[in-house]
Amino acid sequence: MVEIISQHVDTLKQHYYMSSITDDIDFKKYLLVIDDLLSLKKEAQEKSNNYSSEAVIVNFGIHKFNVLPNSITGFSCIIANSDVTIAFRKTKNIISNSPIIKVEFRAEFLARVGYLKCIKIINDFIKEHIILNYNIKISEIHLATDIQGYNFSHLDFFRVKTRARTAQTHEDVTEYAKASVFGGLTSFSGFTFGGGNYHLRVYNKTLEMTKKKQKSFAKPLLWDGKSNYDEKKTVWRVEVQFRREKLKKLMNCDNSTFDDYFTVLNSIPALWDKALTDYRVMDIDDGTCFDLLRGKRTFKNGNERLLTKNSIYAIFKRAENFTFWDDMKVWNGHLQSGVKSSFQVPKNGSLDYVSNSIKSLFSTMGKYYGSLSSETLIQAFRDCNQKNIEDNDISIIENSINKQLDWFERIEYFKSNGVLSMPDFRDLERSIYSTVARASDDIYNISFTPAIYERLDSRAIFKNMGVN
């Protein structure tokens, strides 16, 4: 039986931005703090150059930090203690689209205090000692579940169902006498699916703690005292990582974007449910897993057949999730869902897209009509338009306008949520009305339906423009 030992936030990184209500007094206070820290940074650099191990200390009320002699790209100075690392950026302008503060919480701090209390402690510290008003974005968050009762192996790598394009297994060097048949002189320690912005990682947490003593806080803080924890069994960790690039493309069931700070904090169970839905470990027998490993299936008569994409698809389609995988979707007693699939942020049009479309058009038109003349081009438009009307009850131009209006509405939504800035899209919108919507030449020869004019009228930008 698989036991869930702990579910927690393992990593948390936050970016702080200037608020629109920050005044000159608050801004000057912030700059004075940074100037003081830069002076202490120079002192720390001098001690470092002289090979001194003495730390440069700065106190903010009850909070005590070391001032580091180095920094990170985009930030001016760093302070750190056993709980957090905080980087500051000195900026000349009170209006800035870049983060001015970056906070990284220690995993031990999150485990010892809990992520909500950790956030409150640091937010209150920044408000009291650094800057009064700010906006926060979560730049990275890791959600983790520790389990016992199921020991993952190389075969589980082939049981994972996901659309992720990248994946890898992890090995750990072992003594020759203890070598695994799967890994030679290494033993299986886990696997990763997905990329940096969004990925699943499954790994042997007990082994990691043996190799890295600084990770051993998990046992006293997260496992000891749990009635279902067995010290004799291996603990495996299932961990998912979300970075802001992924979060801001997700939407909640109420259409709020996950680029919003409070949406993320209030929807941890929903994010966890999405991850375990996107990455699933299927109940596939060992023999089939070996077939997937070899890429072929061996029959009883000795004949072999390569596994095609369709046959692999059929294997996963027939399989069910492991029961324990579905059980893990409940996050600390809460089951939430409703996170919508990745919502693509609208992108500007590109001449490359237009060029590729035209090349594709002439290539396929030549194969079908056997001609690339201007008359053939007009005939192709008319034939395609008639086919689209018969199939979808709408002309190709009207369909294009609908998609353009959808695009504009998406831009407005993301702009209102502070995710996207595309200042020229209003001019594009006017152009759609003044050129495409009035198209009536020999190529198109279209009488637009009332529905198109209703959509154009509903857009504020088209009001009072004399739509007929």
LOROLUM-251140 format. One record per residue (C-alpha): residue number from 1; residue in one letter; x, y, z. Coordinates in steps of 0.5 Angstrom, whole numbers, padded with zeros to 4 digits. Each point is the difference from the previous one (the first is absolute). Layout:
    k  r      x      y      z
  NUM  A      X      Y      Z
...
***
This chain:
    k  r      x      y      z
    1  M   0000   0000   0000
    2  V   0003   0007  -0002
    3  E   0000   0005   0006
    4  I   0000   0007  -0001
    5  I   0005   0003   0005
    6  S   0000   0007  -0002
    7  Q  -0002   0006  -0005
    8  H   0003   0006   0001
    9  V   0003   0006  -0004
   10  D   0007  -0001  -0001
   11  T   0003   0006  -0004
   12  L  -0003   0007   0000
   13  K   0003   0006  -0004
   14  Q  -0004   0007   0000
   15  H   0002   0006  -0004
   16  Y  -0002   0007   0003
   17  Y  -0002   0005  -0005
   18  M  -0001   0008   0001
   19  S  -0008   0001   0002
   20  S  -0003   0006  -0004
   21  I  -0002   0003   0006
   22  T   0007   0000   0003
   23  D   0002   0008   0001
   24  D   0006   0004   0000
   25  I   0001  -0001   0007
   26  D   0000  -0008   0000
   27  F   0004   0000  -0006
   28  K   0006   0004   0003
   29  K  -0001  -0004   0007
   30  Y   0002  -0006  -0005
   31  L   0006   0003  -0003
   32  L   0003   0002   0006
   33  V  -0001  -0007   0003
   34  I   0003  -0003  -0007
   35  D   0006   0005   0001
   36  D   0001  -0002   0007
   37  L   0001  -0007  -0002
   38  L   0004   0002  -0006
   39  S   0005   0003   0005
   40  L   0000  -0007   0004
   41  K   0001  -0004  -0006
   42  K   0006   0004  -0002
   43  E   0003  -0002   0007
   44  A  -0002  -0007  -0001
   45  Q   0004   0000  -0006
   46  E   0006   0003   0003
   47  K   0000  -0006   0005
   48  S  -0001  -0005  -0005
   49  N   0006   0003  -0004
   50  N   0004  -0001   0007
   51  Y  -0002  -0007   0001
   52  S  -0004   0002   0006
   53  S  -0005  -0005   0002
   54  E  -0004   0006   0005
   55  A  -0007   0001  -0003
   56  V  -0003   0007  -0001
   57  I  -0006   0000   0004
   58  V  -0006   0005  -0001
   59  N  -0006   0000   0005
   60  F  -0007   0002  -0002
   61  G  -0004   0000   0007
   62  I   0000  -0007   0002
   63  H   0002  -0002  -0007
   64  K   0008  -0002  -0001
   65  F   0003  -0001  -0006
   66  N   0007  -0001  -0003
   67  V   0002   0005  -0006
   68  L   0003  -0004  -0006
   69  P   0006   0003  -0004
   70  N  -0003  -0003  -0006
   71  S  -0007   0001  -0004
   72  I  -0004  -0003  -0005
   73  T  -0002   0003  -0007
   74  G  -0004   0006   0000
   75  F   0000   0001   0007
   76  S   0005   0004   0004
   77  C   0001  -0003   0007
   78  I  -0002  -0006   0004
   79  I  -0002  -0002   0007
   80  A  -0001  -0007   0003
   81  N  -0001  -0004   0006
   82  S  -0002  -0007   0002
   83  D  -0007   0002  -0002
   84  V   0000   0004  -0007
   85  T   0005   0003  -0005
   86  I  -0003   0007  -0002
   87  A   0003   0004  -0006
   88  F  -0001   0007  -0001
   89  R   0001   0004  -0007
   90  K   0001   0008   0000
   91  T  -0004   0003  -0004
   92  K   0000   0008  -0003
   93  N  -0008   0000  -0001
   94  I  -0006  -0001   0004
   95  I  -0003  -0003  -0006
   96  S   0003  -0007  -0002
   97  N  -0002  -0006  -0003
   98  S   0005  -0004   0003
   99  P   0000  -0003   0007
  100  I   0004   0004   0005
  101  I   0000  -0006   0005
  102  K   0001  -0007   0000
  103  V  -0001  -0005   0005
  104  E   0002  -0007   0001
  105  F  -0003  -0004   0006
  106  R   0004  -0006   0003
  107  A  -0003  -0007  -0001
  108  E   0002  -0001   0007
  109  F  -0004   0007   0002
  110  L  -0006  -0002  -0004
  111  A   0000  -0007   0004
  112  R   0001   0003   0007
  113  V  -0005   0005  -0001
  114  G  -0005  -0001  -0005
  115  Y   0000   0004  -0007
  116  L  -0006   0005   0002
  117  K   0004   0002   0006
  118  C   0006   0001  -0003
  119  I  -0003   0004  -0005
  120  K  -0003   0004   0005
  121  I   0007   0001   0004
  122  I   0004   0003  -0006
  123  N  -0006   0004  -0003
  124  D  -0001   0003   0007
  125  F   0008   0001   0000
  126  I   0000   0004  -0007
  127  K  -0006   0004   0002
  128  E   0003   0002   0006
  129  H   0008   0001  -0001
  130  I   0000   0001  -0008
  131  I  -0006   0002  -0004
  132  L  -0007   0001   0002
  133  N  -0004  -0001  -0006
  134  Y   0002  -0006  -0005
  135  N  -0003  -0005  -0005
  136  I   0002  -0007   0001
  137  K   0001  -0005  -0006
  138  I   0002  -0007   0002
  139  S   0006  -0002  -0005
  140  E   0000  -0007   0002
  141  I  -0003  -0005   0005
  142  H   0001  -0008   0001
  143  L  -0006  -0004   0003
  144  A   0003  -0007   0003
  145  T  -0004  -0006   0002
  146  D   0005  -0005   0004
  147  I  -0003  -0008   0000
  148  Q   0002  -0007   0002
  149  G  -0003  -0006  -0002
  150  Y   0002   0000  -0007
  151  N   0007   0000  -0003
  152  F   0001   0003  -0007
  153  S   0005  -0004  -0005
  154  H   0002   0001  -0007
  155  L  -0006  -0003  -0002
  156  D  -0004   0006   0003
  157  F   0003   0005  -0005
  158  F  -0003  -0004  -0006
  159  R  -0007   0000   0004
  160  V   0000   0008   0000
  161  K  -0006   0003  -0005
  162  T   0002   0007  -0001
  163  R   0000   0005  -0006
  164  A   0007   0002   0002
  165  R   0006   0000  -0005
  166  T   0005  -0001   0005
  167  A   0002  -0005   0005
  168  Q   0006  -0004   0004
  169  T   0001  -0005   0005
  170  H   0005   0001   0006
  171  E   0005  -0004   0002
  172  D   0004  -0001   0006
  173  V   0007  -0003   0001
  174  T   0000  -0006   0004
  175  E   0005  -0005   0002
  176  Y   0001  -0006  -0005
  177  A  -0003  -0005   0005
  178  K  -0006   0004   0001
  179  A  -0001   0002  -0008
  180  S  -0007  -0001  -0003
  181  V  -0001  -0004  -0006
  182  F  -0003   0006  -0003
  183  G   0006   0005   0001
  184  G   0006  -0004   0000
  185  L   0004   0004   0005
  186  T  -0005   0004   0001
  187  S  -0007   0000   0004
  188  F  -0006   0003  -0002
  189  S  -0002   0006   0004
  190  G  -0006   0004  -0004
  191  F  -0002   0003  -0007
  192  T  -0002   0007  -0002
  193  F  -0005   0002  -0006
  194  G  -0001   0006  -0002
  195  G   0004   0007  -0001
  196  G   0003   0005   0005
  197  N  -0007   0004   0000
  198  Y  -0004  -0006   0001
  199  H   0002  -0007   0002
  200  L  -0001  -0006   0005
  201  R   0005  -0003   0003
  202  V   0000  -0007   0004
  203  Y   0006  -0001   0004
  204  N   0003  -0005   0006
  205  K  -0001   0005   0006
  206  T   0003  -0004   0005
  207  L   0006  -0001  -0005
  208  E   0001   0007  -0001
  209  M   0000   0001   0008
  210  T   0006  -0005   0001
  211  K   0004   0004  -0006
  212  K  -0002   0007   0002
  213  K   0000   0001   0008
  214  Q  -0003   0007  -0001
  215  K  -0006  -0003  -0002
  216  S  -0001  -0005   0006
  217  F  -0005   0006   0003
  218  A  -0006  -0004  -0004
  219  K   0000  -0006   0005
  220  P  -0001   0004   0007
  221  L  -0004   0006  -0003
  222  L  -0004  -0004  -0005
  223  W  -0001  -0007   0001
  224  D   0002  -0002   0008
  225  G  -0007   0000   0004
  226  K  -0004  -0002  -0006
  227  S  -0003  -0007   0002
  228  N   0000  -0003  -0007
  229  Y   0008   0002  -0001
  230  D   0004  -0006   0000
  231  E   0008   0001   0002
  232  K   0002  -0007  -0004
  233  K  -0004   0002  -0006
  234  T   0003   0004  -0006
  235  V  -0003   0007  -0001
  236  W  -0001   0002  -0007
  237  R  -0002   0008  -0002
  238  V  -0005   0002  -0005
  239  E   0002   0007  -0002
  240  V  -0003   0005  -0005
  241  Q   0003   0007  -0002
  242  F  -0003   0006  -0003
  243  R   0003   0006  -0002
  244  R  -0003   0006  -0002
  245  E   0000  -0001  -0007
  246  K  -0004  -0006   0001
  247  L  -0005   0003   0005
  248  K  -0002   0006  -0004
  249  K  -0002  -0004  -0005
  250  L  -0005  -0004   0004
  251  M  -0007   0003   0002
  252  N  -0004  -0002   0006
  253  C  -0008  -0003   0000
  254  D  -0002   0008   0001
  255  N   0005   0002  -0006
  256  S   0005   0003   0005
  257  T   0007  -0001  -0003
  258  F   0005  -0003   0004
  259  D   0005   0006  -0001
  260  D  -0004   0003   0006
  261  Y   0003  -0001   0007
  262  F  -0006  -0002   0004
  263  T  -0003  -0005  -0005
  264  V   0006  -0004   0000
  265  L   0000   0000   0008
  266  N  -0007  -0002   0000
  267  S   0000  -0005  -0005
  268  I   0006  -0005   0002
  269  P  -0004  -0006   0000
  270  A  -0003   0002  -0007
  271  L   0007   0001  -0003
  272  W   0002  -0007   0003
  273  D  -0006  -0003  -0003
  274  K   0002   0003  -0007
  275  A   0007  -0003   0001
  276  L  -0002  -0007   0002
  277  T  -0005   0000  -0006
  278  D   0005   0003  -0005
  279  Y   0005  -0005   0002
  280  R  -0003  -0007   0002
  281  V   0003  -0007   0002
  282  M  -0004  -0005  -0003
  283  D  -0001  -0007   0002
  284  I   0004  -0004  -0005
  285  D   0002  -0007   0001
  286  D   0008  -0001   0000
  287  G   0000  -0004  -0006
  288  T  -0003   0005  -0004
  289  C   0005   0005   0003
  290  F   0005  -0004  -0003
  291  D  -0003   0000  -0007
  292  L   0000   0008   0001
  293  L   0007   0000   0002
  294  R   0002  -0005  -0006
  295  G  -0004   0004  -0005
  296  K  -0003  -0007  -0002
  297  R  -0005  -0006   0002
  298  T   0003  -0007   0000
  299  F  -0006  -0005  -0001
  300  K   0000  -0007   0003
  301  N   0002  -0003  -0007
  302  G   0006   0004   0000
  303  N  -0002   0005  -0005
  304  E   0001   0008   0001
  305  R  -0003   0006  -0002
  306  L   0002   0007   0001
  307  L  -0005   0004   0004
  308  T  -0003   0006  -0004
  309  K  -0002   0006   0003
  310  N  -0007  -0002  -0001
  311  S   0001  -0007   0004
  312  I   0004   0004   0006
  313  Y  -0006   0005   0000
  314  A  -0005  -0006   0000
  315  I   0004  -0003   0006
  316  F  -0001   0007   0004
  317  K  -0007   0001  -0002
  318  R  -0002  -0007   0003
  319  A   0004   0001   0007
  320  E  -0003   0003   0006
  321  N   0004   0005   0005
  322  F   0003  -0003   0006
  323  T  -0005   0000   0005
  324  F   0005   0003   0005
  325  W   0002   0006  -0005
  326  D  -0008   0002   0000
  327  D   0000   0000   0007
  328  M   0006   0005   0000
  329  K  -0004   0005  -0003
  330  V  -0003   0001   0006
  331  W   0004   0006   0003
  332  N   0000   0000   0008
  333  G  -0007  -0002   0000
  334  H  -0002   0005  -0006
  335  L  -0002  -0002  -0007
  336  Q   0000   0005  -0005
  337  S  -0001   0000  -0007
  338  G  -0002   0005  -0006
  339  V   0007   0003  -0002
  340  K  -0001   0001  -0007
  341  S   0005  -0003  -0005
  342  S   0006   0005  -0002
  343  F  -0003   0006  -0003
  344  Q   0005   0003  -0005
  345  V   0002   0007   0001
  346  P  -0002   0004  -0007
  347  K   0006   0001  -0004
  348  N   0001   0006  -0005
  349  G   0000  -0002  -0008
  350  S   0006  -0001  -0004
  351  L   0002   0000  -0007
  352  D   0003  -0007   0001
  353  Y  -0007  -0002   0001
  354  V  -0003   0003  -0006
  355  S   0006  -0002  -0004
  356  N  -0001  -0007   0002
  357  S  -0007   0000  -0001
  358  I   0000   0003  -0007
  359  K   0006  -0006  -0002
  360  S  -0005  -0005   0003
  361  L  -0006   0003  -0004
  362  F   0004   0000  -0007
  363  S   0003  -0007   0001
  364  T  -0007  -0003   0002
  365  M  -0004   0004  -0006
  366  G   0005  -0002  -0005
  367  K  -0001  -0008   0002
  368  Y  -0007   0001   0000
  369  Y  -0002   0005  -0006
  370  G   0007  -0001  -0004
  371  S   0001   0007  -0001
  372  L   0002   0006   0004
  373  S  -0003   0006  -0004
  374  S  -0004   0006   0003
  375  E  -0006  -0003  -0003
  376  T   0001  -0007   0004
  377  L   0001   0004   0006
  378  I  -0006   0003   0000
  379  Q  -0004  -0006  -0002
  380  A   0004  -0004   0006
  381  F  -0003   0006   0004
  382  R  -0007  -0001  -0002
  383  D   0000  -0008   0000
  384  C   0003   0000   0007
  385  N  -0005   0006   0002
  386  Q  -0006  -0004  -0002
  387  K   0002  -0007   0003
  388  N   0001   0004   0007
  389  I  -0007   0002  -0001
  390  E  -0003  -0007  -0002
  391  D   0004  -0003   0006
  392  N   0000   0006   0006
  393  D  -0006   0004  -0003
  394  I   0005   0006   0000
  395  S   0005   0003  -0005
  396  I   0008   0000   0001
  397  I   0000   0007   0001
  398  E  -0005   0001   0005
  399  N   0003  -0006   0004
  400  S   0007   0004  -0001
  401  I  -0003   0006   0003
  402  N  -0003  -0004   0006
  403  K   0007  -0003   0002
  404  Q   0003   0007  -0001
  405  L  -0006   0002   0005
  406  D   0002  -0005   0005
  407  W   0007   0001  -0001
  408  F  -0001   0008   0002
  409  E  -0005  -0003   0006
  410  R   0006  -0004   0003
  411  I   0005   0006  -0001
  412  E  -0005   0004   0004
  413  Y  -0001  -0005   0006
  414  F   0008  -0001   0001
  415  K   0001   0007   0000
  416  S  -0005   0001   0005
  417  N   0003  -0005   0004
  418  G   0007   0003  -0001
  419  V   0003  -0006  -0004
  420  L   0001   0003  -0006
  421  S   0001   0007  -0003
  422  M  -0001   0001  -0008
  423  P  -0002   0007  -0001
  424  D  -0001   0000  -0008
  425  F  -0005  -0005   0000
  426  R  -0006   0006   0000
  427  D   0003   0002  -0007
  428  L   0000  -0007  -0002
  429  E  -0007  -0001   0002
  430  R  -0002   0007  -0004
  431  S   0003  -0003  -0006
  432  I  -0004  -0007   0001
  433  Y  -0006   0005  -0001
  434  S   0002   0004  -0005
  435  T   0003  -0005  -0005
  436  V  -0002  -0007   0001
  437  A  -0007   0001   0003
  438  R  -0002   0005  -0006
  439  A   0003  -0005  -0005
  440  S  -0005  -0001  -0006
  441  D   0005  -0001  -0006
  442  D   0000  -0005  -0006
  443  I   0004  -0005   0005
  444  Y  -0004   0000   0006
  445  N  -0007   0002  -0003
  446  I  -0003  -0001   0007
  447  S  -0006   0003   0004
  448  F   0001   0000   0007
  449  T  -0005  -0003   0005
  450  P  -0003   0004   0005
  451  A   0004  -0004   0005
  452  I   0006   0003  -0002
  453  Y  -0002   0007   0001
  454  E  -0003  -0001   0006
  455  R   0007  -0002   0003
  456  L   0003   0006  -0003
  457  D  -0005   0004   0003
  458  S   0001  -0003   0007
  459  R   0007   0002   0000
  460  A   0001   0007   0003
  461  I   0005   0002  -0005
  462  F  -0005  -0001  -0006
  463  K  -0005   0005   0003
  464  N  -0002   0006  -0004
  465  M   0004  -0002  -0006
  466  G  -0006  -0001  -0004
  467  V  -0001  -0007  -0001
  468  N  -0005  -0002  -0005
***
